[in-house]
Amino acid sequence: MLAGGLAAWSYRVSVAPGPLQEAKTIVIARGSGLRDIANQLAAAGVIAHPRIFQLSTWLKRAQHDLRAGEYAFDPGVSMRGVLEILRQGRTVVRRATFAEGLTSKEMVAELRQADGLEGAIPSVPSEGSLLPDTYHYSFGDMRAEILSRMAKAMDAALADLWAKRAADLPLTSPTEALILASIVEKETAVPAERARIAAVFINRLKKGMRIESDPTVVYGLTSGAGPLGRALTRDDLKNDDPYNTYRIAGLPPGPICNPGKDSLAAVMNPLKTDELYFVADGSGGHVFARTLEEHNRNVAKWRKIKRANGSKP
């Protein structure tokens, strides 16, 4: 009778609402045994009876199923609920978001600062090899594994979009498409403009014209370490650098950032247009032109706007 009563009481305790008053997140360290876990849960106020928790776990033969990791517990969660969360490994899902247009150095710097990840990143991957996106991970995951996922995602996106590319592109390889997409990514923050700007560069390449993209000049000056921190000068545009597309013909030798899927898609299937020029319009977007004469008028308007705002033309 006593044993039966004890079992009934233990059952009632295990399914009853627990003592936790507000949501709490705790980390179960690797190598923690059942007693350590029970005591940690009790110390955190998640459960009230660590010995009953141990007994319930033993009765379910689940003592070897409890997984390390970061767990979130709701107020009033029962001991049975806690046990099932640990058995199923329902760890907290963290997110790290990397914006389109970051260089590999910038993405690695952000990954190194991401909370909850472990492990060093011995070297920065090649420019353009990482796909900007939101990546999910758990506490204690390795930075190198996240970096590998980012690289595999870029490879997959590039291969998929290259297979669906337009037939008349002046691009001979996925690498060239990646390079051009990185330039498009840096040229505009307006999503609707990407395919149109890609078309301008495609049209210029077809005609044998220089690309003449300011962001490529900036990359040549900074090597992707971060923003230039100042406006480009005329001397910058005359600088002999393999990334200075005012001086070189065709594409630079490599990407200037890590472009997102939309910029990759824009380059693979650009807008059908005969435009050859674009310049900022003063509102965050660009105005486009088919002829140099029209473009020069647009440039004059842009310089007037800059003067009105107190900036040098």
N, C-alpha and C positions, 0 to 999 in steps of 0.2 A: 504493500500500500504506500509505504514511504517513497519507494523508488518511483512508483507511478505518479505520485503527487509531485515529486521533484521534476519529473519529465514534463508534466502538464504545466507546471510553473515556468520551467525553462522555455517551453514553447510560447507561452503567453508573453514572456519577456522579449523573446526574439522577434515576435511579430508586432509588438506594441510600438507606438511612436517613440522615437528616441529623444534624448535630451537636447539635441542641437537646436538652438534658438534662431540662428541665421545661417545662410549658406556659407560653407567653408571649403577651401581647397587645401589639401595636404599632399605631400609627396612621400610615397613609400619607396624607400631606398632599395637598390638592388641588394640581394642577399639577406633581406629581412626575414626572420622566421615568424611563425604564427604568433608566438608569445610577444615578440617585438611589435608586430603589427597591431595586436589587440591592445597592448599598452599605449601605443602611439595614438590609436583611435580614441581611447579613453581619455588620455591627456589632452587631446584636442577637443573633447566634449562631444564627439560624434556618437559614442556609445557610453553606456553607464556601467556595464558589467563585462569587463574584459574576459573573465573566466567563463562566463556563459557563452560569450562569442567564440572562445576557443573550443568549448564543448560542442557547440552547434556545428562548428567547422569540422571537428573530428567525426561527429555523427554522420555528416554528409560526405565524409572521406574527401574533403576538398582542401586539406591542409597544404597540398602541393600545387594547388591550382591558383593560389593567390599571386597576382602579378605586380611587379614593381611599376611605378609610374606616378603621374600626377592625377589626382582624383578630386572631383567636385561633388560635394554632398549637400542635398537640400535640407532645409529645416525639418526636423521631426522624422528623418529617415530611420527606419527600423533596422535592427541588427541584421535581420534576414536581407533587407534591401542593400545594406552595406556589403554583406557577403557576396551577393549576386553581382554587384558593381565590380568588386575586386576579382571575382572568378571570371567574369566576362572581359576583363581588361578594358572597361569603358573609361579610358583616360581622357583627360581634357584635350580637346583639339585646339591647337594654337595655329595662328596664321601669320605668314610673313608676305607682304605685298611689295613687289618691286615695280616701279614705274617704268613705262616705256621710255627709251631714250637715255637711260643711265649707261655709263661706260662700265666695263667689267671691273675696273678699280672701284668705282662707286658702289656697284652691286656687292662686291666682296666686303667692302667696308660696312655696308648695312647688314650683311649676313653675319659678320663678326660681332655686331652689336645686338643681334636678335636674342631676346631673352629666352632662356631655357634650353638652348642648344649647347652642345659640347664639341670639343675637338678643334684643332688648329686647321687653318687653310694655308698650306705651305707656299703656294704660288697663285698668282692671278691667272685665270683662264684667258685664252686669246679673245680679243675684241670681237663682239658679235656672236659669241658661241653660247650665250645664255638667254633663255626666253623670259622676258618680263611677264610676270603673272602673279597670282596669289598661290602660295604653296602652304599646305597644311602639314603640321608635324606635332609630335608629342614631346613633352618634357624629357630631356636626356638624349634626344636624337642627335646624330652627328652632323656637323656642318658640311662635311665632305659629301655626305649622302644627299643632302639638299642640293648641293652644287651639282652633283651628278644628275639628279632629276631635272634640274634646270637645263643642263646641256642636252640631255636626251629629248626634252620637250622641244628645244630649238631644232634639233636634227629632224624630229618627226614633223614639225610644222613646215620646215623648209622643204622637205622631201614631198610632202603632200601638196603644197601650193605650187611647187615647181612642176609637178605632174599635171596640174590643171592650168598652166600658164597660157597666155595668148600665143598665137602661132608666129607673130611677126616681131617679137622682141629682139633688140640688138644686144642681147645678153647670151653669152655662150655657156654659162654654168650657174648652178645654184649659188655659188660663192659670189659671182658678179651681181646676182639678184639681191643677195644679202647686203652687199656693199651699198648698192643704190637705195635699198630700203632703209638703211641706217641714215642716209643723207635725208631722205624724205621725212623720217621720224624727227630729225633735228630741225627741219625747215618750218614745220607747222605744228601748232598745238590744237588746230581745228580739225577734228576727225573728217568732216565732209570735204576737206581740201586735199586729203592725201592722194587720192586717185588722180586729181587734176594736176597737182605738183609732180607726181610721178610721170604723168603724160608729158609735161614740159621737158623733163630731163630725158625721157625716152626720145622725144622729138629732136632734141639737141644732139643726142648721141647718133641718131640716124643721119643727121645732116653733117656730122663731123665737127660740130661746134663744141667749145669747151663748156663744161657744166657750170662753172663760176658760182660755186656755193660757198657762202660765208662760213657755215659750220665746219666745212672741211679744213678751212684755214685755221679756225680756232683749234681744231683737234691737232693739227700740225704743231701749233704753239704750245699746247698743254699736254700732249701725249695722253689725253684722256683722264688726267688727274682730277679735273673738275672744271668749273666755269672759268673763263678767262678773266673776268672781273673788271673788264673795261671794254670800250668800243673798239672795233677793228680800225686800224689806220690804213692810209694808202700804202705806207711802207710794208705793212703786214701783207697786203695783197700782192706785193712785188717779191715777197720772200721766196727764195728757191727752196721748195720743200715738196716731197712727193705727194703730200696731201693738199697742196695748194692748187685747187682746180681752176684758178685763174691763170695758172702758169702751165699746168700739164694738160695733155690731151686725154680724153676718156676718163675712166674711173680711177680713184686713188688706189693704192696697193691693198687696202683692207678696209673693213667697216670702221665707222667713227663712233659707234655706240651699239647697244643691243636693241634692235627694233622690235616692236610688238607685232602680233599677227596681222593687224590691220594694215600696217605699213608694208609688210611682206606681200599681203594680198593686193595692195594698191599697185605695187611694182609689177607683179605677175600679170595683172589685168588692169592696166591703166585706162583712164578715160580716153575716149576717142576724140581728139581735138588737134588743131594745128597750131596751138599756142606755143610760144617759144620763150616767153619772159614772164616774170612775176616780181612784184615788190610789195612791201608792207602797205596796208591801207590806213593804218593809224587806229584801227579798232580791234586789233588782235589777229586779223586775217590778212588776206593778200588780194591784190588786183592783178589781173592777167592781161597779156597782150600778145597779139600775133606778129606785130611788126616792131622794129626798133624805134621807129618814130612814135608809135603809140606808147611804147614802154618808156621812152624818155619823158613824155608828158606825165605819165604816172609817177615817175621818179621825182619830177619837179614838184608835183603835188605832195608827195611824201616828205620831201625836204621842207616844204612850206609848213607842213604840219609839225615837223620837228622844231623848226624855228619858233613857231607859235608856242610850243611847249617848253621853250628855253633850252633845247638840245642843239648841239652842233649838227649841221647837215651831214 
